[in-house]
Amino acid sequence: MSTLQAIDNTYSIGGDFVTSTDAKTGRWNRIVILKNNTSFSVLTAQNWTGNSPVGESFPAGFEIQGVFTAFTLNNGGAVIAYKI
């Protein structure tokens, strides 16, 4: 008899590994910073209010969550953006 296992749909669609300064468009629910001092020149979120974190430097391991539809890294950054 087979055993049913729950599937973690957080990772089921995949992700985008990004190190370039090219503009990215799509839909992501989580962005994980891979390299210290990573910053964005563009970060468009559907469900955020308030100030934008554009221009702020993030440490490696930092994670931001939301519904993101576009982003552009500043030079020298690296992230994994998980698709939804």
C-alpha positions, 0 to 999 in steps of 0.5 A: 500500500502506498503512503500519501505525502503532502506536497509543499507547493512553496517550491513546486513551480520553481524559481529564478536564480538572478545575478544580472541587472536585466529587468525581470517580470513574472510572479514570485511570492518570495525572494531570497537574498544570496549575496551580501549588500544586494539591492534593487533598483526596481521592486514591484509588489502587488500587495504592499503598502507604505515605503519601498525597499528600493535602494536598501541593501539586504544581507545574504539569507534575508527573505522578502515575501509578497506578490512580486511582479517585477524587479531589477537588481543593482550591480553585484546582487544575487537572489532566488525568486520563487515563482507562483 
